[in-house]
């Protein structure tokens, strides 16, 4: 079986799951550290969302 390769951009997420909208609606305590960092990063890349990038940098800062 071929592994799932396509990444879903944050724009395709449900509005209540998007970090910036979640921050506005529920305040900062509802967000994970990765989501807060993703808001600061602003955008991801072709292969990962800003949330995935922030998780990777948080747990593997030298990568």
N, C-alpha and C positions, 0 to 999 in steps of 0.2 A: 504494500500500500504506500502511495506517495504521501509524504508529510505535507500538511497544510502550509503553503508558502505565502499566500496573499495576506497582506496586512490591511486591517480596516482602519481608515483614518478617523480621527476624533470627530470630524465633521459628520461622519456616518453613524456615530453613537447616538443613542437616545439623548435628547436635550438634557434631561435630569441627571445623566451620567457624565456629561462633559465637565471637566474641572472648573472652568471659568463660570459656567452657569450654576454649577453646584455651589461654588463659593458665594455667588450672589444670593441664592435662594436659602442656603442652610448655614452659611458662615463657615469660618475656617476649621472649626472642630469636626466638621463632617468629612473633611478631606484627608487623605493619606499624605504622608510626607512627599511621596512621589508625585502626587497630584499638585501639591503646592509648588514643588520645584518645576514641574512641567509648565505651570503658569508663568514662571520666571523665564524659562527657556523659550517660550512662545511657540516654537514649531519643531517638529521632528525632522526626519529625513525620509528618503524613499523607502527604506526598509524597516523603519520603526517610528512609532508615534513619540511625541514629546514625553508622554508618561513612561513608555518603555525605555527611552533614553535616560530619563531621570532615575529610574530604578536601576539601570545598569551602572550609571555613574555613582549612585549612592552605595551600591554593594560591591562594585569593582572599580574604584576610582582610577586605577592605573591603566584600564583598558581603553 
